[in-house]
Amino acid sequence: MKIAFIGSHGVGKTTLCYDLASRLKRQDRIVELVQEVARACPLPINRDTTVQAQSWILHTQIAHELAASAQDGIVICDRSVLDNYAYFVYRAGRQPAYDALVRDWVTTYDVLFKVPIIDAPSFDGKRDLSQIFQHEIDVTIDALARDFDVPCHLLDPTAREGWIDTVLTRSGLPLRPPQIDLFRPRGANGDAEE
C-alpha cells in the first residue's frame, strides 16, 4: 500500500508522515517513509526554482518511491508527484510530457490525503515564508487534481487531532494493534466468553 500526503509547503505533511508511521509501527507493520526530496535538490527551489530543479525533484521523487515500494510494507510519502508538479507548473506552466508522466504516476498511490492550509509557513531554513506563494501552490494542486481526476481525501481543518485516525480508516487500516485480551475469561473451546 502506498499513501501520500499532498498540499502546499508548511501545512504539516512531514509531521503527519511521522505520526502515521509511528502508529503503524506500533501495529507491527513494516513502514517505508519517502521523505520530501526538494530539500536535497542541488538547484534553486521555492519561488526561485527552475525547470531543471523541478525536473530533478519529480524524477527523484519517483526514484525514491520505486525504491521504497520494492520493500514489503506500507509506503508513506511526504508529498506526491502531483504536488511536486504544482511547483513546476508555477514556474513554467503545464508541459505535455510532464502532464503524461504525472497523470500516469498518480495512479500508483492507493490513497492521497490533501492537507489544508491552517497557518502561515514557519521558517525552517528552506521553506518559503510567503503566504501568497503558499496559497498559489495550494490552488495549483487542487486544479491539477481536478484536471487529472485524482481522488484526494481532504483532511478536515477543524479536526486536526483526528487526522491520523481518518487516514487509517480511509486507508482500510485498523486504528489499534490487534491484541489478545488476556483478562477475558475463556470458554471450554478457548474462545473469549461474551
N, C-alpha and C positions, 0 to 999 in steps of 0.2 A: 504494500500500500504506500502511495506517495501523497503526502499532504503538503500544501503550500499556503503560506500566509502572504497576501498581497496588500499593497497600499503604498501611499507616499512615504517619504522618509520621516522619521521622528514620531511614528504613531505607535510604536511598541511591539513591532513584529518580532524582534530578537528576544525580548522578554517572554513573549508568548511561546516562541520555539523552545526556549529552555524550560519554561513551566510545563509545557506539554511533554517534552522529553522526560522530565523528572517524574511526572505522573505515570507515563508508560513504563519507565524503568522500574517503578515500584510494583508494576504488574508483571515483572519478569519478562518484559518484551525487549527484543533487540531493536535498538533505535540508531539510525544513521542521521546525523544532522548536517544539512548543507547550509553553511553559513553564507552571509551576504558576500559576494565576490567583489563588489565595487571598491571596497576598502583596500583591496590588494592590487587594484589597477594601477599600472605604472604611468598612466596617461591622465590628463585632467578629467575631473568628474564634476558633478553638480551643474551649475549654470555655465561653467567654462568647459563643459565636455565637448568632445569631438566625435565625428562619425567613427574614427578609428578606436577611440576609447569605448564607445558603446558597442562596437563590433566585438572588441576583446571581452567585454563584460558578458554579452549574450553567449558567446561561444564558450567562455569559461564556465558560466552557469550550467550550460548543457553538459559539459565535460564532467563537472562535479556531480551533477545529478546522475549521470551514467555510472560513475564510479560508485556512488552511494547505493544505487539500485542493484548493483551487482552483488551486494551483500544480502543476506537473508534476514530482512527485518522491515520495520516501518521507517520510511524516509520522511523527514520533516525538513521543508525548505523555507529558509528565511528569505523570501522573495520567490518569484517565478520568472519565466521568460516574459510573461505578459507585462508585469510592472517594470522589468528592466527595459523592455522595448518602449515603454512610455517615455523614458528619458531620451532614448534615441529619437523618437518622434518629436519631442520637444525641441531638440537641436536641429534635426534635418528633415522632418516630415516623414510621412509614410514612404516606404520603399517596397516595391512589389516582391523582391526576393526575400526580404526580411518578413514581410507580411505572411508569405507562404511558410517560412520556417517557423514563425511564432504560432501561426494558426495550427500547424501540424503538431508542434511540440506541446501545446497546452492540453492536447488530448491524453498526454502521458500522466497527468495528475488525476488521482482518484477523486480528490476534493480540494477546492480552493476556498479560502476564507478571506474576505475583504475586511481589513482593519480600518475603521473610520478615524478621521482626524478628530481628536479631542482637545489637544493642546498644541501650542506652538512648538516647533522643534527646539531642543536644547543643544547647546554646544558640546560636542564630544571629540573635537579635533579634526573631524572630516565633514560632518553634516552641515549642509547649507541652512542658515537660520531664517531665510526669507519665508514668511508665511504665504506670500503671494505665489512664490515658486512651489511651495508645498501643495497649495490648493490647485495650481495649474497641473501638476503631475497627477493629483487625485482625479481631476476631471478627465484627463487623458486616459488614465487607467480604466475609468468607467466607460468611456467611449470605445476603447479597444475591446473591452469585454463584450459590449453590445454588438459591435461590428463582427467580432469573431464568434458570437453566440456561445460565450463561455459561461457556464453556470457557476456563479460565485455566491457563497453564503455571506451575507452582510452581518457582521457581529454588531449587536445592539450597543450603541454608545452609552446608553444609560445603565447597562448591566455588565460592566467590565469585570466585576468579581466573579461572574459566572461564565466567562468566555471559554475557559478550558473544558468545563462540563458540556457546553454547547458543541465545542469541537469534537469531543469524544462521542457524544450522542449522534451528531450528524455524520460522523465517520463510521458509525456502527461498532464502536469500541466500548467496552464496559467502563463504567465510572470508577469502579473499585476493583482491586485484585480479587480473584476468586479465592476464598479461604475456607477451610474446613472449620465449622463451628464445633470446637472441642467441648463445649459445655452443654450442648443439647443432648438429652437422653436418646439413646439408640434403641430401636426395636429389636426383635429377635433376629431379623434378617440383616441388621447392621445399618438400616436407614434411620435417619433422624425422625423422631416422632413429631407429629403435627400438633 
